[in-house]
């Protein structure tokens, strides 16, 4: 699996980080959003997005970072 994240500034809420878990073919398996200011996590076990657009522009993260947030969001 490969893991990616991308930030987006949300006025009044700080950064919203979107994390993606993809398989070897690039298909998105799971995703989550994390609001850093409020420590709010939303898990998407069956995301509507099927593949990432320009994954080379996203930050690569390790599995531990993704799974830690995923468990906290359950």
N, C-alpha and C positions, 0 to 999 in steps of 0.2 A: 504494500500500500504506500501511497504518497500522501503527504499532508501539506496544505497550503493555508495562508491567511492573507487577508487584505483589510486595511483600515478604511473607515469613512468617518468624517467628523459629523457629529450630530449636535447642533447648537443646544446648549444647556445640559447635554448628557455626555459630553466628552467624545471619546472614540467608540464607534461600534466596529468590532472586529468580526469578520465573517471567516469561519474556518471550514475547510473542505477536506474530506477523505476520499481519495480516488483509488481505483484499482490500477493494475499495470497498463490497461488499455486507455486510461484516462476517464473512465466513467465515474461520475460522482456517486458514492455509496451512502455517505451521511454528510450532513453539514450542521453548523451551529452558529449562532450569533452571541457575542459577548459584549455587553455594555460596561466599559471599564469604570465609569464614575459610580454607577449604582450596583455593580457586581451582579448584574442580571444576565442569565444565560437561557437561551431558547434552543432546544435541540430539534432537529429535523431528521428523523430516522429514515424517511422516504421522501427525499427532496424532489421537487418538480424539475429542477435543473438536472440535465443528464450528463452534460460534459462542460468543462471549463473553457471559457473564451480567453485566449492568450495566457495560459498558465505560466509561461516564462516571465510574465510581468508580476506574478504574485510572489510573496515571501514563502520560502520553504520552511516548514517547522518539523520537529520530530514527533513521533507517535505519542510520546509521553505528554507533551503539551496539549495535544488534541484530546487524548483520553482522560486526562485530569479534568479538563473543562466539561467533557461529556458526562462524566460521572457526577460532577457537581451540579449539572443541569437536570439530572433525572429527578 
